[in-house]
């Protein structure tokens, strides 16, 4: 997932003969050279390659699982099933495309405002360790210079979820079009299985792109549909108005005085949801509280009006959250 910690830094002095350019009335600190060390960039590359290998292996396993009737075998060794390895590549590339879209949305918004940020750090998670994840726990960027303005904070926060959502929808559409219809009797008598919770937008997308299902039928989702589902879930989690999640950044840019109170309210709601509906919310709330925190650094210039366009983007972000949120993501 994408939770980008905004670390408050003291503003450094401008170098000699360096003009303080402005955008929207805020200083363009990108003109000041914040060095991103080469070893750190190597870490970015290494994590990217390891994550790519992890999601390719996940795609290899998913391909065998979905096309098991055609393949008549299952192996954990990709060297014994090169065709399955190649067949799983589109699933892996879809995962990476979503993560890249989300994080590059943040990164390019930082560049636009002259704010220094690292390239994405991808987080690999081999499917053998966490089979419910598509080979990764997501990616993050780190902002290494101050947020210059209220508008910059808003735009950086909203850019990631919007970009990720726009990539998730076509992935989900293609995946649903390749999904299979199965009778519920056959599904329930075939042994244990994982049922995915459906966000609000799922039903609409399934009607438009998925095969028709009868009253006693259900879908065996294609791995690409699972990637789209995962992308929607991650997007919704990031848009929760709490702490230093993307939704928390949006909340602070809108109503900074209410940020901490609303953050604690949402954390409490997550804890309750964890005990009543899905235990994973307890773990996620603990990560948000102990790792990301609930405090938020103040941008250098907060005297701007956001404007009507950003109010519209706030409404769009809220609709994305509502349409993508899943109270019980999975059940067995």
Protein Blocks (a to p, Z undefined) as FASTA:
>chain_A
ZZddddddddddddehiacddeehiacfklpccdddfklmmmmmmmmmmmmmmmmmmmmm
mmmmmmmmmnopacfbfklmmmlmmmmmmmmmmmmmmmmmmmmmmmmmmmmnopacdddd
dddddfklmmmbghiabjcdddfbdcfbfklmmmmmmmmmmmmmmmmmmmmmmmmmmpcc
ddfklmmmnopaddddddfklmmmmmmmmccddfkbccdddfklmmmmmmmmmmmmmmpc
ghjbfklmmmmmmmmmlmmmmmmmmmmmmmmmmmmmommlmmmmmmmmmmnopadcddfb
lcbcebjmlmmmmmmmmmmmmmmpcfblbaZZ
